[in-house]
Amino acid sequence: MSMRWRGSVGVLWASTLALQTGCAGNKADILHFLREHEHQVSAIEYRVGIPDGLAVSAPRILEIDGEEQRIRPDGKINLRLIGDVKVAGMTAKEVAAKLEVLLSRYYVDPKITVRVTGYNSKKYYVYGQGGAVGPKPYTGRDTLLDAVISAGTNYASWTSRVKVVRPAHDDVPVRTLLVNVDSMVKTGDWSKNVLLEPNDIVYIPPTPAAWLGMRMREIMAPVGPAVQAYTLPAQMQHLPDVYNNDNNTTYYYGNGGYGAGY
């Protein structure tokens, strides 16, 4: 390897470490994240939206008991006896209370329970090195560890430097939190297993080695065809021999796997 090439690799490596370690965020940002072990309820009170699914339980009211509805684009569901009911923006308890009021015209002291069966209106996002990155349904009890596990990490995932980004909203600026998930799992320290909020971004970066490998592939990609142009003629000279060998070979399968006999 030439000195120039070694220097380029060194610059890439240094750049990798700078990129991956320079975004730790302010330690005070942890105060803006709810920690899962300290809260028995969700990070925010879940309010249903379009197109969440709802299930209604009312044992004394056979017309609607067991009814399952998906909230329509107009924010409403439709139930027998009471027709269209606007529910978007309400909690499950508020929806149940509204249905009880509407059904009180037909039943004395109706008792109704509503639960969310399809969390489709709110998302959080997992980005970076994982087998299943992308938008995830937000349920109100989603934690950082949930997000990392659902992403399906691999050898290229730098799970000791996972970053949670909470986008700016209203007058609150963007907040970031850097978490060593590996340490969390090994030590059982759940102090940074934060509850996520809608639109949070969980970024799983590549390891320095994986990042360097990807950058080197990008650098080598333009010269790949040129290299093939030099090596292809030599390879073509041997094609007849390869063809003859392949067509005069008997393959068999034994306890040790595939083999070849001539």
Backbone as CSV, one residue per row, in Angstrom:
resi,resn,N_x,N_y,N_z,CA_x,CA_y,CA_z,C_x,C_y,C_z
1,MET,0.853,-1.196,0.000,0.000,0.000,0.000,0.887,1.244,0.000
2,SER,0.640,2.142,-0.923,1.455,3.340,-1.019,1.206,4.254,0.159
3,MET,2.177,5.183,0.385,2.025,6.143,1.480,0.817,7.030,1.251
4,ARG,0.557,7.375,-0.012,-0.604,8.223,-0.316,-1.904,7.520,0.044
5,TRP,-1.985,6.223,-0.311,-3.186,5.460,0.003,-3.349,5.287,1.513
6,ARG,-2.234,5.040,2.206,-2.307,4.928,3.666,-2.790,6.228,4.287
7,GLY,-2.328,7.345,3.731,-2.776,8.633,4.249,-4.255,8.835,4.043
8,SER,-4.773,8.389,2.891,-6.208,8.530,2.618,-7.024,7.702,3.588
9,VAL,-6.548,6.472,3.840,-7.247,5.613,4.799,-7.228,6.237,6.184
10,GLY,-6.080,6.831,6.565,-5.992,7.476,7.875,-6.953,8.623,8.008
11,VAL,-7.073,9.418,6.944,-8.018,10.539,6.978,-9.446,10.027,7.114
12,LEU,-9.775,8.966,6.346,-11.122,8.396,6.436,-11.409,7.893,7.841
13,TRP,-10.441,7.211,8.429,-10.631,6.661,9.774,-10.836,7.771,10.796
14,ALA,-10.021,8.801,10.705,-10.163,9.930,11.625,-11.499,10.618,11.438
15,SER,-11.936,10.736,10.182,-13.230,11.360,9.910,-14.356,10.532,10.498
16,THR,-14.217,9.197,10.407,-15.239,8.314,10.976,-15.392,8.554,12.463
17,LEU,-14.271,8.555,13.181,-14.333,8.744,14.624,-14.890,10.112,14.966
18,ALA,-14.537,11.117,14.212,-15.043,12.463,14.485,-16.536,12.534,14.283
19,LEU,-17.019,11.896,13.219,-18.453,11.920,12.958,-19.229,11.175,14.021
20,GLN,-18.683,10.042,14.463,-19.439,9.196,15.377,-19.363,9.663,16.818
21,THR,-18.328,10.397,17.190,-18.161,10.784,18.585,-18.468,12.240,18.837
22,GLY,-18.714,13.010,17.797,-18.893,14.449,17.976,-20.320,14.873,18.188
23,CYS,-21.254,13.919,18.331,-22.674,14.267,18.419,-23.285,13.795,19.722
24,ALA,-22.526,13.847,20.778,-23.013,13.314,22.048,-24.174,14.104,22.600
25,GLY,-24.254,15.385,22.305,-25.352,16.177,22.823,-25.086,16.613,24.242
26,ASN,-25.825,17.560,24.685,-25.666,18.106,26.023,-26.203,17.136,27.056
27,LYS,-25.446,16.956,28.143,-25.901,16.035,29.191,-27.225,16.465,29.785
28,ALA,-27.510,17.757,29.729,-28.770,18.257,30.291,-29.964,17.771,29.490
29,ASP,-29.738,17.302,28.250,-30.853,16.864,27.425,-31.575,15.664,28.023
30,ILE,-30.892,14.876,28.858,-31.552,13.728,29.470,-32.761,14.146,30.276
31,LEU,-32.753,15.374,30.783,-33.885,15.853,31.579,-35.137,16.013,30.741
32,HIS,-34.996,16.074,29.431,-36.138,16.269,28.552,-36.672,14.947,28.006
33,PHE,-36.114,13.837,28.473,-36.577,12.520,28.056,-37.117,11.775,29.280
34,LEU,-38.314,11.219,29.147,-38.878,10.436,30.238,-38.247,9.054,30.234
35,ARG,-37.820,8.599,31.410,-37.189,7.290,31.497,-38.223,6.229,31.828
36,GLU,-38.141,5.130,31.104,-39.187,4.107,31.150,-39.427,3.578,32.555
37,HIS,-38.357,3.349,33.329,-38.525,2.711,34.634,-39.145,3.644,35.669
38,GLU,-39.220,4.942,35.373,-39.780,5.896,36.326,-41.230,6.250,36.021
39,HIS,-41.766,5.741,34.921,-43.102,6.132,34.509,-43.921,4.899,34.154
40,GLN,-45.051,4.759,34.827,-45.935,3.632,34.582,-46.934,3.934,33.477
41,VAL,-46.979,5.168,33.024,-47.879,5.539,31.934,-47.029,5.917,30.731
42,SER,-47.702,6.210,29.622,-46.976,6.524,28.400,-46.342,7.899,28.494
43,ALA,-45.406,8.146,27.575,-44.727,9.427,27.549,-45.717,10.556,27.312
44,ILE,-46.695,10.316,26.482,-47.790,11.263,26.290,-49.092,10.474,26.329
45,GLU,-50.174,11.137,26.626,-51.470,10.470,26.639,-51.885,10.213,25.206
46,TYR,-52.042,8.942,24.855,-52.280,8.594,23.464,-53.665,9.046,23.030
47,ARG,-53.687,9.835,21.969,-54.935,10.304,21.379,-55.071,9.690,19.992
48,VAL,-56.193,9.065,19.768,-56.383,8.320,18.529,-56.490,9.271,17.346
49,GLY,-56.127,8.744,16.198,-56.187,9.525,14.970,-56.465,8.631,13.786
50,ILE,-56.412,9.215,12.622,-56.693,8.500,11.381,-55.418,7.764,10.941
51,PRO,-55.434,6.459,10.646,-56.569,5.521,10.643,-56.454,4.480,11.753
52,ASP,-56.363,4.893,13.004,-56.264,3.958,14.124,-57.479,3.033,14.156
53,GLY,-57.278,1.870,14.772,-58.374,0.923,14.951,-58.869,0.936,16.395
54,LEU,-60.174,0.830,16.581,-60.789,0.828,17.906,-61.673,-0.395,18.071
55,ALA,-61.706,-0.915,19.296,-62.603,-2.019,19.639,-63.492,-1.571,20.793
56,VAL,-64.792,-1.836,20.669,-65.775,-1.407,21.661,-66.280,-2.627,22.421
57,SER,-66.269,-2.531,23.739,-66.794,-3.600,24.587,-67.924,-3.045,25.437
58,ALA,-69.119,-3.646,25.278,-70.305,-3.211,26.033,-71.219,-4.416,26.204
59,PRO,-70.960,-5.262,27.218,-71.694,-6.521,27.373,-73.209,-6.353,27.447
60,ARG,-73.695,-5.234,27.958,-75.146,-5.025,28.097,-75.783,-4.405,26.864
61,ILE,-74.950,-4.030,25.880,-75.478,-3.362,24.695,-75.059,-4.186,23.477
62,LEU,-75.912,-5.119,23.103,-75.560,-6.078,22.067,-75.352,-5.421,20.716
63,GLU,-75.962,-4.264,20.484,-75.834,-3.599,19.186,-74.400,-3.186,18.868
64,ILE,-73.620,-2.896,19.894,-72.263,-2.422,19.638,-71.193,-3.270,20.320
65,ASP,-71.585,-4.222,21.144,-70.596,-5.018,21.856,-69.735,-5.817,20.881
66,GLY,-68.428,-5.714,21.028,-67.509,-6.427,20.154,-67.267,-5.741,18.818
67,GLU,-67.820,-4.553,18.636,-67.643,-3.835,17.378,-66.196,-3.344,17.242
68,GLU,-65.645,-3.533,16.044,-64.301,-3.023,15.752,-64.380,-2.077,14.570
69,GLN,-63.773,-0.906,14.739,-63.870,0.133,13.734,-62.494,0.723,13.456
70,ARG,-62.284,1.163,12.220,-61.113,1.933,11.861,-61.554,3.373,11.636
71,ILE,-60.853,4.306,12.234,-61.248,5.708,12.131,-61.126,6.162,10.680
72,ARG,-62.216,6.706,10.160,-62.277,7.112,8.760,-61.512,8.410,8.518
73,PRO,-61.280,8.763,7.250,-60.573,10.015,6.947,-61.241,11.258,7.517
74,ASP,-62.550,11.201,7.795,-63.222,12.355,8.406,-63.112,12.348,9.931
75,GLY,-62.356,11.378,10.483,-62.153,11.327,11.928,-63.279,10.675,12.694
76,LYS,-64.165,9.964,12.004,-65.351,9.396,12.646,-65.382,7.877,12.545
77,ILE,-66.185,7.282,13.441,-66.567,5.876,13.344,-68.082,5.822,13.270
78,ASN,-68.606,4.678,12.856,-70.058,4.541,12.729,-70.526,3.340,13.528
79,LEU,-71.471,3.573,14.433,-72.009,2.511,15.278,-73.522,2.476,15.172
80,ARG,-74.066,1.281,15.314,-75.524,1.155,15.314,-76.133,1.932,16.472
81,LEU,-77.316,2.372,16.306,-78.090,3.187,17.250,-77.689,4.664,17.207
82,ILE,-76.408,4.951,17.155,-75.982,6.349,17.288,-75.344,6.914,16.017
83,GLY,-75.049,6.080,15.018,-74.541,6.569,13.755,-73.093,7.043,13.825
84,ASP,-72.790,8.114,13.064,-71.419,8.634,13.008,-71.041,9.345,14.303
85,VAL,-69.829,9.056,14.765,-69.316,9.693,15.982,-67.893,10.139,15.706
86,LYS,-67.612,11.413,15.908,-66.258,11.909,15.704,-65.411,11.582,16.929
87,VAL,-64.281,10.887,16.701,-63.444,10.439,17.818,-61.987,10.851,17.674
88,ALA,-61.574,11.303,16.489,-60.173,11.664,16.277,-59.741,12.742,17.265
89,GLY,-58.576,12.568,17.853,-58.051,13.530,18.819,-58.439,13.243,20.246
90,MET,-59.173,12.158,20.493,-59.616,11.805,21.840,-58.825,10.606,22.351
91,THR,-58.768,10.458,23.672,-58.193,9.251,24.256,-59.249,8.157,24.235
92,ALA,-58.824,6.924,24.454,-59.771,5.809,24.462,-60.824,5.994,25.555
93,LYS,-60.412,6.521,26.705,-61.377,6.760,27.786,-62.369,7.839,27.407
94,GLU,-61.899,8.861,26.719,-62.808,9.933,26.293,-63.801,9.433,25.247
95,VAL,-63.342,8.567,24.362,-64.255,7.977,23.378,-65.327,7.168,24.086
96,ALA,-64.929,6.351,25.066,-65.895,5.543,25.813,-66.907,6.427,26.525
97,ALA,-66.445,7.503,27.145,-67.354,8.415,27.852,-68.338,9.068,26.886
98,LYS,-67.867,9.423,25.689,-68.750,10.045,24.703,-69.815,9.060,24.228
99,LEU,-69.425,7.817,24.016,-70.386,6.798,23.597,-71.421,6.537,24.686
100,GLU,-70.986,6.557,25.943,-71.933,6.348,27.043,-72.991,7.442,27.070
101,VAL,-72.577,8.689,26.832,-73.539,9.803,26.809,-74.529,9.624,25.665
102,LEU,-74.022,9.284,24.490,-74.896,9.126,23.326,-75.862,7.954,23.489
103,LEU,-75.404,6.885,24.127,-76.249,5.698,24.292,-77.179,5.793,25.489
104,SER,-76.990,6.810,26.310,-77.883,6.976,27.474,-79.318,7.281,27.056
105,ARG,-79.510,7.630,25.781,-80.874,7.838,25.277,-81.612,6.515,25.135
106,TYR,-80.864,5.418,25.050,-81.479,4.114,24.831,-81.289,3.162,26.011
107,TYR,-80.239,3.384,26.804,-79.942,2.488,27.917,-79.719,3.298,29.184
108,VAL,-80.071,2.694,30.294,-79.843,3.328,31.588,-78.429,2.984,32.058
109,ASP,-77.658,4.025,32.337,-76.292,3.878,32.838,-75.477,2.877,32.015
110,PRO,-75.304,3.138,30.730,-74.503,2.215,29.902,-73.030,2.243,30.310
111,LYS,-72.419,1.075,30.281,-71.011,0.940,30.614,-70.258,0.462,29.378
112,ILE,-69.278,1.252,28.952,-68.566,0.956,27.703,-67.058,1.068,27.926
113,THR,-66.340,0.170,27.301,-64.874,0.217,27.299,-64.390,0.266,25.867
114,VAL,-63.421,1.132,25.616,-62.848,1.259,24.277,-61.338,1.060,24.377
115,ARG,-60.786,0.299,23.483,-59.337,0.108,23.450,-58.833,0.279,22.024
116,VAL,-57.594,0.675,21.925,-56.969,0.874,20.615,-56.418,-0.466,20.140
117,THR,-56.814,-0.873,18.954,-56.342,-2.146,18.393,-55.364,-1.950,17.243
118,GLY,-55.329,-0.762,16.680,-54.410,-0.491,15.573,-53.761,0.867,15.738
119,TYR,-52.474,0.860,16.039,-51.734,2.113,16.203,-51.146,2.500,14.841
120,ASN,-51.875,3.307,14.117,-51.479,3.633,12.749,-51.272,5.119,12.493
121,SER,-51.717,5.967,13.392,-51.709,7.406,13.102,-50.406,8.093,13.493
122,LYS,-49.641,7.491,14.387,-48.413,8.127,14.876,-47.236,7.185,14.649
123,LYS,-46.083,7.770,14.355,-44.897,6.981,14.049,-43.677,7.517,14.792
124,TYR,-42.723,6.626,15.028,-41.357,7.044,15.313,-40.487,6.359,14.266
125,TYR,-39.229,6.751,14.165,-38.418,6.313,13.043,-37.078,5.738,13.516
126,VAL,-36.708,4.621,12.916,-35.409,4.008,13.188,-34.593,4.090,11.903
127,TYR,-33.392,4.646,12.020,-32.562,4.930,10.856,-31.146,4.421,11.117
128,GLY,-30.463,4.009,10.060,-29.076,3.601,10.204,-28.860,2.138,9.899
129,GLN,-28.008,1.493,10.711,-27.587,0.121,10.469,-28.504,-0.856,11.184
130,GLY,-29.404,-1.456,10.444,-30.320,-2.444,11.001,-31.039,-3.159,9.874
131,GLY,-31.565,-4.317,10.162,-32.244,-5.076,9.126,-33.665,-4.634,8.876
132,ALA,-34.251,-3.903,9.825,-35.657,-3.494,9.682,-35.823,-2.043,10.110
133,VAL,-35.037,-1.165,9.512,-35.157,0.253,9.827,-36.362,0.826,9.088
134,GLY,-36.778,2.029,9.507,-37.917,2.674,8.874,-38.925,3.146,9.903
135,PRO,-40.100,3.594,9.455,-41.131,4.059,10.390,-41.714,2.905,11.197
136,LYS,-41.984,3.174,12.474,-42.568,2.176,13.371,-43.838,2.752,14.006
137,PRO,-44.850,1.928,14.225,-46.068,2.443,14.871,-45.803,2.859,16.308
138,TYR,-46.269,4.039,16.661,-46.096,4.545,18.018,-47.298,4.133,18.862
139,THR,-47.028,3.512,20.021,-48.104,3.020,20.880,-48.225,3.779,22.197
140,GLY,-47.225,4.594,22.529,-47.243,5.313,23.793,-46.372,4.681,24.863
141,ARG,-45.951,3.419,24.640,-45.059,2.751,25.589,-43.812,2.222,24.887
142,ASP,-43.431,2.847,23.809,-42.267,2.408,23.046,-41.001,2.985,23.674
143,THR,-40.032,2.127,23.929,-38.782,2.568,24.540,-37.644,2.508,23.519
144,LEU,-36.521,3.095,23.893,-35.345,3.048,23.040,-34.935,1.614,22.758
145,LEU,-34.929,0.768,23.791,-34.531,-0.627,23.600,-35.500,-1.341,22.667
146,ASP,-36.798,-1.045,22.778,-37.777,-1.611,21.844,-37.390,-1.277,20.408
147,ALA,-37.031,-0.012,20.191,-36.698,0.448,18.848,-35.467,-0.255,18.297
148,VAL,-34.437,-0.404,19.135,-33.193,-1.029,18.681,-33.418,-2.502,18.368
149,ILE,-34.155,-3.193,19.232,-34.414,-4.618,19.001,-35.269,-4.816,17.760
150,SER,-36.289,-3.967,17.577,-37.165,-4.107,16.408,-36.416,-3.838,15.110
151,ALA,-35.325,-3.070,15.187,-34.548,-2.762,13.987,-33.720,-3.954,13.518
152,GLY,-33.468,-4.905,14.407,-32.679,-6.068,14.016,-31.241,-5.712,13.715
153,THR,-30.447,-5.450,14.738,-29.065,-5.014,14.555,-28.203,-6.135,13.980
154,ASN,-27.064,-5.738,13.414,-26.148,-6.713,12.826,-24.707,-6.331,13.158
155,TYR,-23.753,-7.005,12.531,-22.334,-6.788,12.856,-21.895,-5.356,12.570
156,ALA,-22.602,-4.657,11.681,-22.216,-3.290,11.323,-22.847,-2.244,12.227
157,SER,-23.711,-2.648,13.160,-24.432,-1.701,14.013,-23.588,-1.317,15.218
158,TRP,-23.376,-0.027,15.410,-22.608,0.467,16.554,-23.587,0.778,17.676
159,THR,-24.029,-0.253,18.371,-25.078,-0.105,19.377,-24.585,0.508,20.679
160,SER,-23.305,0.777,20.775,-22.815,1.473,21.964,-22.897,2.991,21.802
161,ARG,-23.343,3.457,20.617,-23.460,4.893,20.383,-24.755,5.207,19.630
162,VAL,-25.861,4.728,20.169,-27.172,4.984,19.563,-27.648,6.378,19.962
163,LYS,-28.194,7.091,19.011,-28.635,8.458,19.275,-30.139,8.582,19.093
164,VAL,-30.785,9.257,20.050,-32.203,9.582,19.949,-32.310,11.072,19.652
165,VAL,-33.014,11.393,18.587,-33.219,12.786,18.203,-34.695,13.124,18.365
166,ARG,-34.969,14.121,19.175,-36.351,14.586,19.371,-36.520,15.905,18.619
167,PRO,-37.303,15.898,17.540,-37.423,17.102,16.709,-37.981,18.293,17.496
168,ALA,-37.664,19.473,17.002,-38.172,20.692,17.621,-39.681,20.773,17.434
169,HIS,-40.358,21.303,18.446,-41.796,21.540,18.343,-42.164,22.699,19.254
170,ASP,-43.119,23.505,18.809,-43.511,24.728,19.516,-42.251,25.571,19.762
171,ASP,-41.949,25.869,21.027,-40.763,26.654,21.351,-39.620,25.795,21.878
172,VAL,-39.757,24.478,21.784,-38.744,23.560,22.305,-37.768,23.206,21.187
173,PRO,-36.464,23.418,21.388,-35.489,23.104,20.334,-35.273,21.600,20.191
174,VAL,-34.525,21.228,19.181,-34.164,19.823,18.970,-33.348,19.321,20.161
175,ARG,-33.665,18.123,20.609,-32.932,17.505,21.712,-32.325,16.196,21.234
176,THR,-31.128,15.900,21.700,-30.482,14.642,21.344,-29.974,13.944,22.600
177,LEU,-29.933,12.637,22.525,-29.459,11.830,23.641,-28.634,10.682,23.086
178,LEU,-27.413,10.527,23.571,-26.525,9.451,23.147,-26.560,8.344,24.200
179,VAL,-26.813,7.112,23.769,-27.008,6.010,24.712,-26.146,4.819,24.313
180,ASN,-25.465,4.243,25.304,-24.713,3.015,25.110,-25.650,1.843,25.391
181,VAL,-26.297,1.356,24.353,-27.265,0.268,24.520,-26.568,-1.018,24.933
182,ASP,-25.362,-1.255,24.437,-24.608,-2.450,24.835,-24.410,-2.484,26.348
183,SER,-23.999,-1.357,26.909,-23.785,-1.280,28.350,-25.096,-1.459,29.098
184,MET,-26.170,-0.893,28.557,-27.485,-1.022,29.187,-27.879,-2.486,29.331
185,VAL,-27.656,-3.239,28.267,-28.033,-4.655,28.280,-27.118,-5.463,29.202
186,LYS,-25.821,-5.172,29.166,-24.860,-5.956,29.949,-24.953,-5.679,31.447
187,THR,-25.215,-4.420,31.822,-25.216,-4.039,33.235,-26.601,-3.997,33.851
188,GLY,-27.637,-3.957,32.999,-28.995,-3.831,33.526,-29.331,-2.441,34.006
189,ASP,-28.535,-1.456,33.595,-28.796,-0.063,33.967,-29.796,0.524,32.978
190,TRP,-31.045,0.713,33.425,-32.129,1.167,32.547,-32.347,2.671,32.634
191,SER,-31.398,3.396,33.196,-31.610,4.827,33.421,-31.771,5.611,32.131
192,LYS,-31.245,5.084,31.019,-31.393,5.787,29.740,-32.294,5.049,28.750
193,ASN,-33.053,4.078,29.256,-34.032,3.419,28.386,-35.267,4.312,28.312
194,VAL,-35.172,5.374,27.545,-36.176,6.426,27.555,-37.418,6.014,26.786
195,LEU,-38.524,6.635,27.173,-39.767,6.477,26.424,-39.727,7.393,25.211
196,LEU,-40.055,6.822,24.070,-40.057,7.608,22.848,-41.354,8.400,22.723
197,GLU,-41.310,9.415,21.883,-42.487,10.215,21.563,-42.704,10.181,20.057
198,PRO,-43.907,10.541,19.601,-44.144,10.553,18.148,-43.109,11.415,17.429
199,ASN,-42.654,10.907,16.280,-41.685,11.573,15.402,-40.250,11.525,15.917
200,ASP,-39.986,10.875,17.049,-38.610,10.686,17.491,-37.845,9.885,16.436
201,ILE,-36.547,10.156,16.338,-35.676,9.434,15.413,-34.619,8.698,16.226
202,VAL,-34.536,7.396,16.045,-33.500,6.579,16.686,-32.478,6.231,15.614
203,TYR,-31.259,6.737,15.786,-30.210,6.523,14.794,-29.191,5.524,15.311
204,ILE,-29.044,4.412,14.587,-28.054,3.385,14.912,-26.912,3.536,13.915
205,PRO,-25.776,4.103,14.332,-24.695,4.367,13.381,-23.926,3.100,13.035
206,PRO,-23.181,3.136,11.931,-22.287,2.012,11.620,-21.042,2.079,12.490
207,THR,-20.445,0.946,12.756,-19.174,0.930,13.466,-18.122,1.636,12.607
208,PRO,-17.027,2.108,13.217,-15.978,2.738,12.404,-15.488,1.843,11.275
209,ALA,-15.327,0.555,11.554,-14.845,-0.362,10.512,-15.869,-0.478,9.389
210,ALA,-17.161,-0.572,9.750,-18.205,-0.684,8.730,-18.295,0.596,7.913
211,TRP,-18.204,1.741,8.606,-18.256,3.025,7.899,-17.091,3.146,6.924
212,LEU,-15.894,2.759,7.371,-14.724,2.836,6.514,-14.880,1.918,5.313
213,GLY,-15.434,0.719,5.544,-15.647,-0.208,4.437,-16.599,0.356,3.398
214,MET,-17.675,1.001,3.855,-18.633,1.586,2.920,-18.010,2.721,2.124
215,ARG,-17.217,3.545,2.809,-16.577,4.658,2.096,-15.570,4.144,1.065
216,MET,-14.833,3.095,1.425,-13.848,2.550,0.491,-14.538,1.945,-0.723
217,ARG,-15.710,1.307,-0.526,-16.451,0.772,-1.667,-16.917,1.893,-2.579
218,GLU,-17.313,3.028,-1.969,-17.714,4.167,-2.780,-16.544,4.697,-3.598
219,ILE,-15.369,4.745,-2.966,-14.195,5.249,-3.671,-13.792,4.315,-4.807
220,MET,-13.891,3.001,-4.562,-13.457,2.027,-5.550,-14.480,1.803,-6.653
221,ALA,-15.740,2.172,-6.413,-16.794,1.900,-7.394,-16.480,2.471,-8.769
222,PRO,-16.017,3.733,-8.889,-15.754,4.276,-10.233,-14.639,3.555,-10.978
223,VAL,-13.677,2.983,-10.254,-12.563,2.320,-10.931,-12.825,0.839,-11.133
224,GLY,-13.946,0.340,-10.604,-14.267,-1.073,-10.752,-14.314,-1.523,-12.199
225,PRO,-15.058,-0.806,-13.081,-15.098,-1.227,-14.495,-13.730,-1.243,-15.155
226,ALA,-12.857,-0.284,-14.780,-11.511,-0.255,-15.373,-10.712,-1.476,-14.969
227,VAL,-10.839,-1.869,-13.686,-10.132,-3.058,-13.214,-10.633,-4.292,-13.949
228,GLN,-11.957,-4.375,-14.124,-12.536,-5.508,-14.833,-12.071,-5.559,-16.280
229,ALA,-11.863,-4.389,-16.882,-11.422,-4.351,-18.272,-10.056,-5.006,-18.432
230,TYR,-9.195,-4.883,-17.395,-7.867,-5.495,-17.452,-7.909,-6.989,-17.133
231,THR,-8.791,-7.368,-16.209,-8.806,-8.760,-15.756,-9.710,-9.646,-16.590
232,LEU,-10.729,-9.076,-17.255,-11.693,-9.887,-17.989,-11.058,-10.671,-19.135
233,PRO,-10.170,-10.068,-19.968,-9.564,-10.861,-21.043,-8.822,-12.087,-20.526
234,ALA,-8.113,-11.938,-19.412,-7.391,-13.084,-18.846,-8.355,-14.154,-18.375
235,GLN,-9.463,-13.715,-17.785,-10.457,-14.677,-17.319,-11.084,-15.423,-18.493
236,MET,-11.316,-14.702,-19.613,-11.963,-15.324,-20.765,-11.085,-16.402,-21.369
237,GLN,-9.749,-16.270,-21.243,-8.857,-17.278,-21.791,-9.064,-18.635,-21.129
238,HIS,-9.514,-18.615,-19.891,-9.669,-19.863,-19.142,-11.099,-20.401,-19.202
239,LEU,-12.005,-19.700,-19.869,-13.391,-20.142,-19.896,-13.568,-21.536,-20.512
240,PRO,-12.874,-21.853,-21.616,-13.048,-23.219,-22.152,-12.680,-24.296,-21.146
241,ASP,-11.580,-24.100,-20.408,-11.175,-25.092,-19.410,-12.201,-25.193,-18.296
242,VAL,-12.710,-24.034,-17.843,-13.729,-24.042,-16.793,-14.967,-24.768,-17.278
243,TYR,-15.343,-24.496,-18.543,-16.542,-25.136,-19.100,-16.367,-26.645,-19.152
244,ASN,-15.212,-27.079,-19.649,-14.967,-28.521,-19.766,-14.930,-29.187,-18.404
245,ASN,-14.297,-28.551,-17.444,-14.238,-29.126,-16.099,-15.636,-29.258,-15.504
246,ASP,-16.447,-28.201,-15.660,-17.790,-28.220,-15.095,-18.633,-29.315,-15.727
247,ASN,-18.473,-29.532,-17.005,-19.326,-30.491,-17.695,-18.807,-31.914,-17.620
248,ASN,-17.633,-32.112,-17.068,-17.108,-33.456,-16.869,-16.990,-33.796,-15.395
249,THR,-17.731,-33.049,-14.575,-17.662,-33.247,-13.130,-18.973,-33.839,-12.647
250,THR,-18.893,-34.851,-11.826,-20.074,-35.441,-11.213,-20.160,-34.974,-9.774
251,TYR,-21.248,-34.302,-9.431,-21.413,-33.781,-8.084,-22.238,-34.750,-7.258
252,TYR,-21.891,-34.858,-6.010,-22.608,-35.751,-5.114,-22.830,-35.045,-3.786
253,TYR,-23.743,-35.550,-2.993,-24.038,-34.985,-1.689,-23.876,-36.062,-0.636
254,GLY,-22.988,-35.834,0.299,-22.768,-36.794,1.370,-22.932,-36.134,2.714
255,ASN,-22.492,-36.792,3.764,-22.636,-36.247,5.104,-21.880,-34.955,5.282
256,GLY,-20.831,-34.803,4.542,-20.024,-33.597,4.670,-20.478,-32.455,3.775
257,GLY,-21.504,-32.659,2.983,-21.983,-31.606,2.098,-21.726,-31.996,0.648
258,TYR,-21.638,-30.971,-0.198,-21.409,-31.218,-1.613,-19.946,-31.509,-1.882
259,GLY,-19.713,-32.382,-2.882,-18.354,-32.683,-3.290,-18.317,-32.925,-4.794
260,ALA,-17.192,-33.228,-5.307,-17.067,-33.447,-6.752,-16.162,-34.640,-6.998
261,GLY,-16.512,-35.399,-8.046,-15.685,-36.521,-8.447,-15.489,-36.499,-9.942
262,TYR,-14.367,-36.989,-10.412,-14.056,-36.923,-11.840,-13.972,-38.312,-12.426
